[in-house]
């Protein structure tokens, strides 16, 4: 297996390395020198300080800007300070970076890079598809990092959804074509078709120009969580004639319509979905703590992974072997949820 830059996928120059869990984060949570026992990362004695993967110097420098900005945004949220829609957009980029970075890092550690043959790396995948973020708080004994969702067969194949707990904040993040677009009044994505050469085929119809509930079925607004959505359509404005993205509704609800960056939508307890004006400041920190513990909070992440594969992809269009793999992976997630809930006596939310 050849070494590749985790950001661009090319052979990295010099000997630069990237911490997939940023150094500031493992220090902030008091885990820098701790051995990481992260989901599917094999139980080797790797400390967070040593959890690094090859990267080009130029890529690393470029992404250090995103890292510094995200650190301050994330810290503000954890201190109950308001943030702007643009800042939430930056944070969504950061979650794309961490999610894809963990995926590539894990494939490397588990020697699965050749088998899975990643079609994209961090730089190609940031800000590309619709995004979702849920912020929750749980009562914990102290500091730490935990990851969920990264150990499932679905995640090995596609880094669609994961969860990261930072001290007492739980962040669930997902990204996929058409995940929230139609429900937010943006164009409707038909199920993603598989193509022989492993590329996805997208077809999009005009949207309804108004929101429709629920946005993502397994996430219900509550006082204990903040739900954030962002439709994304970079490069999709030219995929077909009579482009469904070229309508006033989409343009008025985008941060950067030219580059296919939709706006930030927020859903709180009263169920209404609000579009945030680009520079509008808002407090997104949940006021109340979630009732369950970490294990309970992690379950919807596995459910969401199954939902994305089952409902957003046209599995029938896939090669029989791929179809079989996907169905098995979906079943594994369902089995895992059922077993965990039973073992921990968790009731369905
Ligand atoms: Zn690079």
Boltz pocket constraint, residues with backbone or C-beta under 6 A from the ligand:
constraints:
  - pocket:
      binder: B
      contacts: [[A, 5], [A, 6], [A, 7], [A, 8], [A, 9], [A, 10], [A, 12], [A, 55], [A, 56], [A, 59]]
      max_distance: 6.0
